[in-house]
């Protein structure tokens, strides 16, 4: 219990360390097949169903080396040799305003973060709006003002966009699609292929704040808790980390599917395993309590201002200190390490000394949280 923000103690079955290797073949991450005839909410949750849809529909149609890296942004090399990042995302969160933020702030922050995860400094954003007939102009102005303030604070400009209006009932108020670009500083390289056994896994802050804030804001659960979204642009935090730990291997913001799914994506991409320590995972007590009431594991709850970083072991201490020096990273923690076996899998060492496998998210326990 050395985590000042609280910890999540799993109620799932625990296995002795020696049993994990024997059981791993049945749990090992394989690319899921698309078996559905229709799109479901789970296809947008960022877990197994999303991976199956992307593989069977989009990669099959659009497949190319840039897309097949499956990052949150594409790294593009210009004729000059300069490298830029392009990332696009859509935001359908409901409600559009929630404790700690709004769909407008989320659209700017989420796009900036995807660009930053590829090592780039976010610079420009485009914004496209789908508006439902009857949406109040006053409310639209408020959301746009939120976007403008978030962009100014994040150091980016919104430079182009589009607006479409659909008939009443054809949308749910407002949807926003943003595309962001940024420039990667010379010499900066981040990739899952650079990850090595023994590397340390850092988490920039507490898990699950955003997902739980949005879920409770809907008012359907009759649960009251003081939980605010963590929506924020993490680019300044990334720059601090990379200055202190220049050999950082890989970054990913833990949005849909949460930390558990992100670590599974890493394990599959690098061909190694990820070992997480339950007693090091930062979860605020209020978030943990809400998750327990809903039967949801915080490892799978979305964040909108947190990221997972893999750093060289000799730079882990300096990297963690750099994260904690910034207001967005005060709860940062070293939560695990990269291991050789079990390969392509994520294992959680529990507070009781046992272990359990952390699979990718299945289903969609929290629809429309971003």
C-alpha positions as CSV (number, residue, x, y, z in Angstrom):
1,X,0.0,0.0,0.0
2,X,2.8,2.4,-0.8
3,X,0.7,4.3,-3.4
4,X,-0.5,7.6,-2.1
5,X,-3.4,7.8,-4.5
6,X,-4.8,4.3,-3.6
7,X,-4.6,1.0,-5.4
8,X,-6.8,-1.5,-7.1
9,X,-6.9,-5.0,-5.6
10,X,-8.2,-7.4,-8.1
11,X,-11.0,-9.8,-7.2
12,X,-10.2,-12.1,-10.2
13,X,-8.7,-15.5,-9.7
14,X,-4.9,-15.4,-9.0
15,X,-2.4,-18.0,-10.1
16,X,1.0,-18.9,-8.7
17,X,3.9,-17.6,-10.7
18,X,4.8,-21.1,-11.9
19,X,1.3,-21.6,-13.3
20,X,1.4,-18.6,-15.6
21,X,3.7,-20.1,-18.2
22,X,1.6,-23.3,-18.3
23,X,-1.6,-21.3,-18.9
24,X,-0.2,-18.7,-21.2
25,X,-0.8,-20.4,-24.6
26,X,-4.6,-20.2,-24.1
27,X,-4.4,-16.5,-23.2
28,X,-1.7,-15.4,-25.6
29,X,-2.7,-12.3,-27.6
30,X,-3.5,-13.2,-31.2
31,X,-5.0,-11.0,-33.8
32,X,-8.8,-11.5,-33.4
33,X,-11.0,-12.4,-36.4
34,X,-14.1,-10.3,-37.3
35,X,-17.1,-12.6,-36.7
36,X,-19.8,-10.0,-36.6
37,X,-22.3,-9.2,-39.4
38,X,-23.1,-5.7,-38.0
39,X,-21.2,-3.0,-36.3
40,X,-21.6,-2.9,-32.5
41,X,-20.6,-0.5,-29.8
42,X,-17.7,-2.8,-28.9
43,X,-16.1,-2.1,-32.2
44,X,-15.5,1.5,-31.0
45,X,-14.1,0.5,-27.6
46,X,-10.5,0.1,-28.5
47,X,-10.2,-3.5,-27.5
48,X,-10.4,-6.9,-29.2
49,X,-13.5,-6.0,-31.3
50,X,-11.9,-2.8,-32.5
51,X,-8.7,-4.6,-33.5
52,X,-10.8,-7.2,-35.5
53,X,-12.7,-4.5,-37.3
54,X,-9.6,-2.6,-38.2
55,X,-7.8,-5.7,-39.4
56,X,-10.7,-7.1,-41.5
57,X,-12.1,-3.9,-43.0
58,X,-9.7,-1.0,-43.0
59,X,-6.3,-2.6,-43.2
60,X,-7.6,-5.0,-45.9
61,X,-8.8,-2.1,-48.0
62,X,-6.1,0.6,-47.2
63,X,-3.1,-1.5,-46.2
64,X,0.3,0.2,-46.6
65,X,3.4,0.3,-44.5
66,X,2.5,3.6,-42.8
67,X,-1.0,2.4,-41.8
68,X,0.1,-1.0,-40.8
69,X,2.3,0.4,-38.0
70,X,-1.1,0.9,-36.2
71,X,0.1,3.9,-34.3
72,X,-2.2,6.8,-33.2
73,X,-0.4,8.9,-35.8
74,X,1.5,8.4,-39.0
75,X,5.1,9.4,-39.2
76,X,5.7,11.0,-42.6
77,X,9.1,12.0,-44.1
78,X,9.1,15.1,-46.3
79,X,11.3,15.5,-49.3
80,X,13.5,17.7,-47.2
81,X,14.1,14.9,-44.8
82,X,12.1,16.5,-42.0
83,X,9.6,14.2,-40.3
84,X,6.1,15.1,-39.3
85,X,3.2,13.3,-37.6
86,X,-0.4,13.3,-38.8
87,X,-3.2,12.0,-36.6
88,X,-7.0,12.1,-36.8
89,X,-9.7,11.4,-34.3
90,X,-13.5,11.7,-33.9
91,X,-15.2,12.7,-30.6
92,X,-18.7,11.5,-29.8
93,X,-18.7,11.8,-26.0
94,X,-22.0,12.0,-24.2
95,X,-22.7,14.2,-22.4
96,X,-20.8,16.8,-24.3
97,X,-20.0,18.7,-21.0
98,X,-18.8,16.7,-18.0
99,X,-16.8,17.4,-14.7
100,X,-13.4,18.7,-15.7
101,X,-14.0,19.3,-19.4
102,X,-16.1,19.2,-22.6
103,X,-16.2,17.7,-26.0
104,X,-14.3,20.8,-27.3
105,X,-11.4,20.5,-24.9
106,X,-11.3,16.7,-25.5
107,X,-11.1,17.2,-29.2
108,X,-8.0,19.5,-29.0
109,X,-6.3,17.6,-26.2
110,X,-6.9,14.1,-27.6
111,X,-5.4,15.1,-31.0
112,X,-2.4,16.9,-29.5
113,X,-1.7,13.8,-27.4
114,X,-1.8,11.5,-30.3
115,X,0.7,13.7,-32.1
116,X,2.9,13.9,-29.0
117,X,3.0,10.1,-28.6
118,X,4.9,9.8,-31.8
119,X,7.5,12.2,-30.5
120,X,6.3,15.3,-32.3
121,X,5.5,18.8,-31.0
122,X,1.8,19.5,-31.9
123,X,1.4,22.6,-34.1
124,X,-1.7,22.7,-36.2
125,X,-5.2,21.2,-36.0
126,X,-8.2,21.0,-38.4
127,X,-11.7,20.7,-37.0
128,X,-14.8,19.3,-38.6
129,X,-18.3,19.5,-37.0
130,X,-21.4,17.4,-37.6
131,X,-24.3,19.3,-36.0
132,X,-27.8,18.1,-35.4
133,X,-30.6,20.4,-36.6
134,X,-31.9,22.3,-33.5
135,X,-28.6,22.4,-31.6
136,X,-28.5,25.6,-29.7
137,X,-26.1,28.3,-31.1
138,X,-25.3,29.5,-27.7
139,X,-24.1,26.0,-26.7
140,X,-22.1,25.7,-29.9
141,X,-20.3,29.0,-29.1
142,X,-19.4,27.7,-25.7
143,X,-17.9,24.5,-27.1
144,X,-16.0,26.4,-29.7
145,X,-14.7,28.8,-27.0
146,X,-13.5,25.7,-25.0
147,X,-11.6,24.5,-28.1
148,X,-10.0,27.9,-28.7
149,X,-8.9,28.1,-25.0
150,X,-7.5,24.6,-25.1
151,X,-5.7,25.2,-28.4
152,X,-4.1,28.4,-27.0
153,X,-3.0,26.7,-23.8
154,X,-1.6,23.7,-25.9
155,X,0.3,26.0,-28.2
156,X,-1.5,24.9,-31.4
157,X,-3.6,26.7,-34.0
158,X,-6.9,25.5,-35.5
159,X,-6.2,26.4,-39.1
160,X,-9.0,24.8,-41.2
161,X,-12.2,22.9,-40.8
162,X,-15.7,22.0,-42.1
163,X,-19.3,22.1,-40.8
164,X,-22.2,19.8,-41.7
165,X,-25.7,19.9,-40.4
166,X,-27.9,16.8,-40.4
167,X,-31.7,16.5,-39.8
168,X,-33.1,16.4,-36.3
169,X,-32.6,12.8,-34.9
170,X,-29.8,11.9,-37.4
171,X,-27.1,12.7,-34.8
172,X,-26.8,13.2,-31.1
173,X,-26.3,17.0,-30.9
174,X,-22.7,17.3,-31.9
175,X,-19.8,15.2,-33.2
176,X,-16.3,16.7,-33.8
177,X,-13.5,15.3,-35.9
178,X,-10.0,16.7,-35.6
179,X,-6.7,16.2,-37.4
180,X,-3.4,17.3,-35.9
181,X,0.1,17.7,-37.3
182,X,3.4,18.3,-35.6
183,X,7.1,18.2,-36.3
184,X,9.5,15.5,-34.8
185,X,12.7,17.0,-33.6
186,X,15.8,15.8,-35.4
187,X,17.3,12.6,-33.9
188,X,14.2,11.6,-32.0
189,X,13.1,7.9,-32.5
190,X,10.2,6.2,-30.8
191,X,9.0,2.7,-31.7
192,X,7.9,-0.6,-30.2
193,X,10.7,-2.3,-32.1
194,X,13.2,-0.4,-29.9
195,X,11.8,-1.9,-26.7
196,X,14.2,-4.3,-24.8
197,X,13.8,-6.7,-22.0
198,X,14.6,-5.0,-18.7
199,X,13.2,-1.7,-19.8
200,X,10.9,0.1,-17.3
201,X,7.3,1.0,-17.7
202,X,6.2,4.4,-16.4
203,X,2.6,5.7,-16.1
204,X,2.3,9.5,-16.0
205,X,-0.6,9.6,-13.5
206,X,-3.6,8.0,-12.0
207,X,-5.9,5.7,-14.0
208,X,-9.5,5.9,-14.9
209,X,-10.4,9.5,-14.0
210,X,-11.9,10.5,-17.4
211,X,-13.9,7.3,-18.0
212,X,-15.5,7.4,-14.6
213,X,-16.2,11.2,-14.7
214,X,-18.1,10.8,-17.9
215,X,-19.9,7.7,-16.8
216,X,-21.2,9.3,-13.6
217,X,-22.0,12.6,-15.4
218,X,-24.7,10.7,-17.4
219,X,-26.7,10.4,-14.2
220,X,-28.0,6.9,-15.0
221,X,-26.3,5.1,-12.1
222,X,-27.4,7.2,-9.1
223,X,-23.8,7.3,-7.9
224,X,-22.3,10.5,-6.7
225,X,-18.5,10.9,-6.4
226,X,-16.1,13.8,-6.7
227,X,-14.4,12.7,-9.9
228,X,-13.2,15.0,-12.7
229,X,-11.9,14.2,-16.1
230,X,-8.1,14.3,-16.6
231,X,-8.4,15.8,-20.1
232,X,-5.2,17.7,-20.8
233,X,-2.5,18.1,-23.4
234,X,0.4,16.0,-22.3
235,X,2.9,17.4,-24.8
236,X,4.8,19.5,-22.1
237,X,5.0,16.4,-19.9
238,X,6.4,14.4,-22.9
239,X,9.1,17.0,-23.5
240,X,10.2,16.9,-19.9
241,X,10.4,13.1,-20.0
242,X,12.4,13.0,-23.2
243,X,14.8,15.7,-21.9
244,X,15.4,13.6,-18.8
245,X,15.3,10.2,-20.4
246,X,16.5,10.7,-24.0
247,X,16.6,6.9,-24.7
248,X,12.9,6.6,-24.1
249,X,11.7,3.8,-26.4
250,X,7.9,4.1,-26.8
251,X,4.9,6.2,-25.7
252,X,1.1,5.7,-25.9
253,X,-1.7,7.6,-24.3
254,X,-4.1,5.2,-22.5
255,X,-7.4,6.3,-23.9
256,X,-10.0,3.7,-25.1
257,X,-9.3,0.3,-23.5
258,X,-7.2,1.9,-20.8
259,X,-3.7,0.9,-19.6
260,X,-4.4,-2.8,-19.8
261,X,-5.2,-2.7,-23.5
262,X,-2.4,-0.3,-24.3
263,X,0.1,-2.7,-22.7
264,X,-1.3,-5.6,-24.7
265,X,-0.8,-3.6,-27.9
266,X,2.8,-2.9,-26.9
267,X,3.5,-6.6,-26.0
268,X,2.2,-7.8,-29.4
269,X,4.1,-5.1,-31.3
270,X,7.5,-5.7,-29.6
271,X,7.2,-9.5,-29.2
272,X,8.0,-9.3,-25.5
273,X,6.0,-9.4,-22.3
274,X,4.9,-6.6,-19.9
275,X,4.9,-7.3,-16.2
276,X,2.8,-4.9,-14.1
277,X,2.8,-4.5,-10.3
278,X,-0.6,-4.1,-8.9
279,X,0.5,-2.2,-5.8
280,X,2.3,0.4,-7.9
281,X,-0.7,1.2,-10.2
282,X,-2.0,4.7,-9.2
283,X,-5.8,4.8,-8.8
284,X,-7.6,7.5,-6.9
285,X,-9.8,6.1,-4.1
286,X,-13.0,7.7,-5.5
287,X,-12.3,6.2,-8.9
288,X,-11.5,2.8,-7.4
289,X,-14.7,2.9,-5.4
290,X,-16.8,3.8,-8.4
291,X,-15.2,1.0,-10.5
292,X,-15.9,-1.5,-7.7
293,X,-19.5,-0.5,-7.6
294,X,-19.8,-0.9,-11.4
295,X,-17.7,-4.1,-11.5
296,X,-15.2,-2.5,-13.9
297,X,-11.4,-3.0,-13.7
298,X,-9.6,0.4,-13.6
299,X,-7.0,-1.1,-16.0
300,X,-9.5,-0.8,-18.8
301,X,-11.0,2.6,-18.0
302,X,-10.1,5.4,-20.5
303,X,-7.8,8.3,-19.6
304,X,-7.5,11.5,-21.6
305,X,-4.4,13.1,-19.9
306,X,-2.2,10.1,-19.1
307,X,0.3,8.1,-21.1
308,X,2.4,4.9,-20.7
309,X,6.1,5.2,-21.4
310,X,8.8,2.6,-21.8
311,X,12.2,3.9,-20.8
312,X,15.7,2.5,-20.6
313,X,16.3,1.1,-17.1
314,X,19.2,3.5,-16.4
315,X,17.0,6.5,-17.2
316,X,13.9,5.4,-15.3
317,X,14.7,7.3,-12.1
318,X,15.4,10.6,-13.9
319,X,12.4,10.1,-16.2
320,X,10.0,9.5,-13.2
321,X,11.4,12.6,-11.4
322,X,10.8,14.7,-14.5
323,X,7.2,13.6,-14.8
324,X,6.6,14.2,-11.1
325,X,8.0,17.7,-11.4
326,X,5.0,18.8,-13.5
327,X,1.5,19.3,-12.2
328,X,0.1,16.8,-14.7
329,X,2.6,14.1,-13.5
330,X,2.5,14.4,-9.7
331,X,1.0,10.9,-9.4
332,X,3.4,9.3,-12.0
333,X,4.7,5.9,-11.1
334,X,7.1,3.2,-12.3
335,X,4.5,0.4,-12.7
336,X,6.3,-2.4,-14.4
337,X,9.0,-3.7,-16.7
338,X,9.5,-5.5,-20.0
339,X,10.2,-9.2,-19.7
340,X,11.2,-12.0,-22.1
341,X,8.5,-14.4,-21.0
342,X,5.6,-14.8,-21.3
343,X,6.0,-13.2,-24.8
344,X,3.3,-11.0,-26.3
345,X,1.3,-11.0,-23.0
346,X,0.7,-8.8,-20.0
347,X,1.0,-10.2,-16.5
348,X,-0.1,-8.5,-13.3
349,X,1.8,-9.3,-10.1
350,X,-0.9,-8.9,-7.4
351,X,-0.6,-7.4,-4.0
352,X,-0.8,-11.0,-2.5
353,X,2.3,-12.2,-4.5
354,X,0.3,-14.1,-7.1
355,X,-0.1,-13.3,-10.8
356,X,-2.8,-13.0,-13.3
357,X,-3.0,-12.4,-17.0
358,X,-4.3,-9.0,-18.2
359,X,-6.0,-9.5,-21.6
360,X,-7.2,-6.9,-24.0
361,X,-10.5,-5.2,-23.3
362,X,-13.5,-7.3,-24.4
363,X,-16.8,-5.6,-25.1
364,X,-17.6,-2.0,-24.3
365,X,-18.3,-1.3,-20.6
366,X,-18.1,2.5,-21.1
367,X,-19.5,3.5,-24.5
368,X,-19.0,7.0,-25.8
369,X,-16.5,8.3,-23.3
370,X,-14.4,10.1,-25.9
